[in-house]
Amino acid sequence: MEHQQTARILVAGTGPAGLIAALGFAAEGFPVTLVGPEATAPDGRTTALMNPALKVLDRLGVLEVVKSKAAPLKVMRIVDATSRLIRSPVVTFRASEIDEDQFGLNLPNSVLNPALASAVAAHAGVEWQRSMVANWRLDVEHARAVLADGSTVDASLAVAADGRLSPARQAAGISTSARSYPQAALVLNFGHSGDHTFTSTEFHTETGPFTQVPLSGNRSSLVWVVKPETATDLAALDDATLSQRIEQQMQSMLGRVTVEPGRQIYPLSAVTPLRFARDRVALVGEAAHVFPPIGAQGLNLGIRDVDDLIGIACENRTDPGAAKALAAYDFKRRPDILARSSAVNLLNMSLLSDMLPAQMARVAGLGVLGGFAPLRAFFMREGLRPGSGFAALAGGLGKQVRR
Ligand SMILES: Cc1cc2nc3c(=O)[nH]c(=O)nc-3n(C[C@H](O)[C@H](O)[C@H](O)COP(=O)(O)OP(=O)(O)OC[C@H]3O[C@@H](n4cnc5c(N)ncnc54)[C@H](O)[C@@H]3O)c2cc1C
């Protein structure tokens, strides 16, 4: 093992979290072995990344490559489109209210993921084994991955970026609480005759959110959460009928809609591990948290996992997988991951629930947010960088009281 100086890091998984982890560790001078296949299946989804996540991509030299294909997110709106008795007013978040030019960028995964993969392939500090981990051997001294071809990789720390089913998580004996929702997301991109003015609108409906996010040009991406059978029915419609259904759902807000080729369906679920590191394995990305795609949280949170893990590893260079480093990682990530996961899960369940108290809590929450500028600014800052909202809240509240 390379314990004397900077120890080897093994990253398992080549989704965005794994690729970012490999690049980030290599940038800090760690020797990295990345294990996972090169992506071959097309991914028509887009990912809204907020400014702090973009800073990480910038540090890794990837932002410059992708930003010309992205659309800025300047305004985010939540519209209560339920037909329930109690409905909340429209809540609008403007980046300008918190002195930002944009909340972030919406990036096609077909741009982001290949750009990350190219950067990894070009980095001399990353050895990429285009294979799968077939087996894990984890002990006090090191993590050993046995690859599909029988070869082995030893490391001080194994970064589990191997997705929602995370074989590394299982090998480390980390149990999870999991639930599946009676929902699926229909995902596609569409063109529209009107201008989106860089506004994303999330319509809350009884089956889940219908979220339009701007793309470059007069185009947007859509994540439409419905019952699984409805998702299948919608995906089977011809282009003209589906375009019309989407236009109706948005109350023609963006004019004529024309769906682009490519429709994907994602069943929704939630997975929360009981701990985030153990036995030389640290969980990042969907290995550490799965929840419904509401409010563009998933990869933003995943990038914070990676950033915190690298920070802790830099303080424990000779043995970043040691029990004390893993305990520090678990302690650091727990509040952020649990807060985001439970907020998204609660919001989703309150949409689905027919129970009046759940409806009232959701509506009261959104109503207060909509009407009270400092609180709205607080949530916007918290969305951008957990913790920064607290510092700004006191000042904002003071202003509101003096008005
Ligand atoms: C519809 C939808 C919209 C979304 N929109 C947003 C958004 O706007 N903003 C946002 O921040 N997030 C969003 N997300 C969440 C985001 O997509 C996920 O957080 C992100 O894709 C998770 O990436 P990951 O690398 O953790 O996992 P994955 O992409 O699942 O990657 C896991 C990788 O591990 C590999 N692997 C598995 N087993 C092994 C093994 N044994 N050995 C080696 N490799 C292995 C797999 O091949 C895969 O490459 C959205 C999600 C959905 C479903």
PDBQT file of the ligand as one rigid body, heavy atoms in Angstrom, charges set to zero:
ROOT
HETATM    1  C1  LIG A 501     -35.440  12.528 -13.934  1.00  0.00    +0.000 C 
HETATM    2  C2  LIG A 501     -34.294  12.991 -13.108  1.00  0.00    +0.000 A 
HETATM    3  C3  LIG A 501     -33.920  14.330 -13.139  1.00  0.00    +0.000 A 
HETATM    4  C4  LIG A 501     -32.867  14.793 -12.336  1.00  0.00    +0.000 A 
HETATM    5  N1  LIG A 501     -32.553  16.119 -12.367  1.00  0.00    +0.000 NA
HETATM    6  C5  LIG A 501     -31.569  16.586 -11.561  1.00  0.00    +0.000 A 
HETATM    7  C6  LIG A 501     -31.233  17.961 -11.552  1.00  0.00    +0.000 A 
HETATM    8  O1  LIG A 501     -31.801  18.778 -12.281  1.00  0.00    +0.000 OA
HETATM    9  N2  LIG A 501     -30.238  18.388 -10.710  1.00  0.00    +0.000 N 
HETATM   10  C7  LIG A 501     -29.575  17.519  -9.895  1.00  0.00    +0.000 A 
HETATM   11  O2  LIG A 501     -28.679  17.944  -9.150  1.00  0.00    +0.000 OA
HETATM   12  N3  LIG A 501     -29.862  16.203  -9.896  1.00  0.00    +0.000 NA
HETATM   13  C8  LIG A 501     -30.839  15.709 -10.702  1.00  0.00    +0.000 A 
HETATM   14  N4  LIG A 501     -31.137  14.377 -10.710  1.00  0.00    +0.000 N 
HETATM   15  C9  LIG A 501     -30.341  13.466  -9.886  1.00  0.00    +0.000 C 
HETATM   16  C10 LIG A 501     -29.057  13.055 -10.612  1.00  0.00    +0.000 C 
HETATM   17  O3  LIG A 501     -29.379  12.589 -11.890  1.00  0.00    +0.000 OA
HETATM   18  C11 LIG A 501     -28.350  11.968  -9.811  1.00  0.00    +0.000 C 
HETATM   19  O4  LIG A 501     -28.013  12.496  -8.549  1.00  0.00    +0.000 OA
HETATM   20  C12 LIG A 501     -27.079  11.531 -10.492  1.00  0.00    +0.000 C 
HETATM   21  O5  LIG A 501     -27.290  11.049 -11.774  1.00  0.00    +0.000 OA
HETATM   22  C13 LIG A 501     -26.472  10.410  -9.673  1.00  0.00    +0.000 C 
HETATM   23  O6  LIG A 501     -25.234  10.123 -10.203  1.00  0.00    +0.000 OA
HETATM   24  P1  LIG A 501     -24.343   8.987  -9.570  1.00  0.00    +0.000 P 
HETATM   25  O7  LIG A 501     -23.018   9.105 -10.263  1.00  0.00    +0.000 OA
HETATM   26  O8  LIG A 501     -24.369   9.020  -8.094  1.00  0.00    +0.000 OA
HETATM   27  O9  LIG A 501     -25.076   7.608  -9.951  1.00  0.00    +0.000 OA
HETATM   28  P2  LIG A 501     -25.263   6.889 -11.368  1.00  0.00    +0.000 P 
HETATM   29  O10 LIG A 501     -25.356   7.861 -12.462  1.00  0.00    +0.000 OA
HETATM   30  O11 LIG A 501     -26.358   5.903 -11.171  1.00  0.00    +0.000 OA
HETATM   31  O12 LIG A 501     -23.895   6.083 -11.591  1.00  0.00    +0.000 OA
HETATM   32  C14 LIG A 501     -23.588   4.892 -10.929  1.00  0.00    +0.000 C 
HETATM   33  C15 LIG A 501     -22.472   4.228 -11.708  1.00  0.00    +0.000 C 
HETATM   34  O13 LIG A 501     -21.977   3.103 -10.990  1.00  0.00    +0.000 OA
HETATM   35  C16 LIG A 501     -21.679   2.068 -11.906  1.00  0.00    +0.000 C 
HETATM   36  N5  LIG A 501     -21.616   0.811 -11.157  1.00  0.00    +0.000 N 
HETATM   37  C17 LIG A 501     -22.613   0.136 -10.551  1.00  0.00    +0.000 A 
HETATM   38  N6  LIG A 501     -22.148  -1.012 -10.012  1.00  0.00    +0.000 NA
HETATM   39  C18 LIG A 501     -20.815  -1.044 -10.261  1.00  0.00    +0.000 A 
HETATM   40  C19 LIG A 501     -19.775  -1.962  -9.976  1.00  0.00    +0.000 A 
HETATM   41  N7  LIG A 501     -20.005  -3.113  -9.317  1.00  0.00    +0.000 N 
HETATM   42  N8  LIG A 501     -18.525  -1.697 -10.395  1.00  0.00    +0.000 NA
HETATM   43  C20 LIG A 501     -18.255  -0.521 -11.073  1.00  0.00    +0.000 A 
HETATM   44  N9  LIG A 501     -19.208   0.379 -11.396  1.00  0.00    +0.000 NA
HETATM   45  C21 LIG A 501     -20.470   0.117 -10.989  1.00  0.00    +0.000 A 
HETATM   46  C22 LIG A 501     -22.785   2.146 -12.935  1.00  0.00    +0.000 C 
HETATM   47  O14 LIG A 501     -22.421   1.522 -14.123  1.00  0.00    +0.000 OA
HETATM   48  C23 LIG A 501     -22.902   3.679 -13.074  1.00  0.00    +0.000 C 
HETATM   49  O15 LIG A 501     -21.997   4.141 -14.042  1.00  0.00    +0.000 OA
HETATM   50  C24 LIG A 501     -32.188  13.888 -11.489  1.00  0.00    +0.000 A 
HETATM   51  C25 LIG A 501     -32.550  12.541 -11.465  1.00  0.00    +0.000 A 
HETATM   52  C26 LIG A 501     -33.597  12.090 -12.249  1.00  0.00    +0.000 A 
HETATM   53  C27 LIG A 501     -33.990  10.631 -12.188  1.00  0.00    +0.000 C 
ENDROOT
TORSDOF 0
